[in-house]
Amino acid sequence: MADLTGAIWRKSTRSGNGGSTCVEVAKNLPEIVGVRDSKDQYGPVLTFGPAAWRAFVRDVQTP
């Protein structure tokens, strides 16, 4: 399990629907990018390596 101590979470600018579909992302940790449901801050967290996260963001932004 990844150590997310010190993670600084920010709400995604792509979250919409009045807050019911929000995710938060923590990119301040070395070697880890965390993604969680903003409504369940103590629930599960997906973790990605920085390169995998960049590829994911690039792919979802590409029309």
ZADO-1210 file (C-alpha; in nm, 4 decimals, padded with zeros to 6 digits):
<atoms>
<atom x="00.0000" y="00.0000" z="00.0000" code="MET" pos="1"/>
<atom x="00.1282" y="00.3447" z="-00.0907" code="ALA" pos="2"/>
<atom x="00.2149" y="00.5894" z="00.1864" code="ASP" pos="3"/>
<atom x="-00.0088" y="00.8919" z="00.1340" code="LEU" pos="4"/>
<atom x="00.1048" y="01.0742" z="00.4477" code="THR" pos="5"/>
<atom x="00.1335" y="01.4414" z="00.3639" code="GLY" pos="6"/>
<atom x="-00.0858" y="01.4199" z="00.0548" code="ALA" pos="7"/>
<atom x="-00.2375" y="01.7527" z="-00.0456" code="ILE" pos="8"/>
<atom x="-00.5700" y="01.6802" z="-00.2109" code="TRP" pos="9"/>
<atom x="-00.7347" y="01.9086" z="-00.4649" code="ARG" pos="10"/>
<atom x="-01.0699" y="01.8699" z="-00.6325" code="LYS" pos="11"/>
<atom x="-01.0522" y="01.8016" z="-01.0030" code="SER" pos="12"/>
<atom x="-01.1499" y="02.0938" z="-01.2255" code="THR" pos="13"/>
<atom x="-01.3302" y="01.8354" z="-01.4407" code="ARG" pos="14"/>
<atom x="-01.5631" y="01.7323" z="-01.1599" code="SER" pos="15"/>
<atom x="-01.9161" y="01.8408" z="-01.2174" code="GLY" pos="16"/>
<atom x="-02.2797" y="01.7638" z="-01.1463" code="ASN" pos="17"/>
<atom x="-02.3025" y="01.9863" z="-00.8385" code="GLY" pos="18"/>
<atom x="-02.0405" y="01.7891" z="-00.6505" code="GLY" pos="19"/>
<atom x="-02.1943" y="01.4450" z="-00.6769" code="SER" pos="20"/>
<atom x="-01.9276" y="01.3141" z="-00.9158" code="THR" pos="21"/>
<atom x="-01.6137" y="01.4782" z="-00.7761" code="CYS" pos="22"/>
<atom x="-01.2711" y="01.3261" z="-00.7491" code="VAL" pos="23"/>
<atom x="-00.9676" y="01.4627" z="-00.5694" code="GLU" pos="24"/>
<atom x="-00.6092" y="01.4265" z="-00.6839" code="VAL" pos="25"/>
<atom x="-00.2865" y="01.4445" z="-00.4811" code="ALA" pos="26"/>
<atom x="00.0220" y="01.5062" z="-00.6947" code="LYS" pos="27"/>
<atom x="00.2644" y="01.6407" z="-00.4338" code="ASN" pos="28"/>
<atom x="00.4159" y="01.3077" z="-00.3272" code="LEU" pos="29"/>
<atom x="00.7281" y="01.1619" z="-00.4885" code="PRO" pos="30"/>
<atom x="00.6577" y="00.8673" z="-00.7168" code="GLU" pos="31"/>
<atom x="00.2818" y="00.8599" z="-00.6375" code="ILE" pos="32"/>
<atom x="-00.0313" y="01.0287" z="-00.7663" code="VAL" pos="33"/>
<atom x="-00.3397" y="00.9541" z="-00.5580" code="GLY" pos="34"/>
<atom x="-00.7024" y="00.9730" z="-00.6745" code="VAL" pos="35"/>
<atom x="-01.0025" y="00.9423" z="-00.4445" code="ARG" pos="36"/>
<atom x="-01.3755" y="01.0098" z="-00.4276" code="ASP" pos="37"/>
<atom x="-01.4215" y="01.3481" z="-00.2611" code="SER" pos="38"/>
<atom x="-01.7373" y="01.2251" z="-00.0870" code="LYS" pos="39"/>
<atom x="-01.5503" y="00.9352" z="00.0776" code="ASP" pos="40"/>
<atom x="-01.2213" y="01.0832" z="00.1967" code="GLN" pos="41"/>
<atom x="-01.1439" y="00.7783" z="00.4097" code="TYR" pos="42"/>
<atom x="-01.2365" y="00.5301" z="00.1394" code="GLY" pos="43"/>
<atom x="-01.0170" y="00.3626" z="-00.1194" code="PRO" pos="44"/>
<atom x="-00.7513" y="00.5528" z="-00.3122" code="VAL" pos="45"/>
<atom x="-00.6241" y="00.4686" z="-00.6571" code="LEU" pos="46"/>
<atom x="-00.2516" y="00.5286" z="-00.7002" code="THR" pos="47"/>
<atom x="-00.0554" y="00.5832" z="-01.0175" code="PHE" pos="48"/>
<atom x="00.3056" y="00.6443" z="-01.1021" code="GLY" pos="49"/>
<atom x="00.3649" y="00.9956" z="-01.2393" code="PRO" pos="50"/>
<atom x="00.4204" y="00.8739" z="-01.5985" code="ALA" pos="51"/>
<atom x="00.1042" y="00.6623" z="-01.5932" code="ALA" pos="52"/>
<atom x="-00.0943" y="00.9572" z="-01.4557" code="TRP" pos="53"/>
<atom x="00.0394" y="01.1910" z="-01.7275" code="ARG" pos="54"/>
<atom x="-00.0547" y="00.9341" z="-01.9929" code="ALA" pos="55"/>
<atom x="-00.4043" y="00.8974" z="-01.8465" code="PHE" pos="56"/>
<atom x="-00.4617" y="01.2743" z="-01.8387" code="VAL" pos="57"/>
<atom x="-00.3245" y="01.3119" z="-02.1916" code="ARG" pos="58"/>
<atom x="-00.5505" y="01.0347" z="-02.3206" code="ASP" pos="59"/>
<atom x="-00.8685" y="01.1706" z="-02.1629" code="VAL" pos="60"/>
<atom x="-00.7936" y="01.5216" z="-02.2904" code="GLN" pos="61"/>
<atom x="-00.7357" y="01.4055" z="-02.6467" code="THR" pos="62"/>
<atom x="-01.0530" y="01.4386" z="-02.8558" code="PRO" pos="63"/>
</atoms>
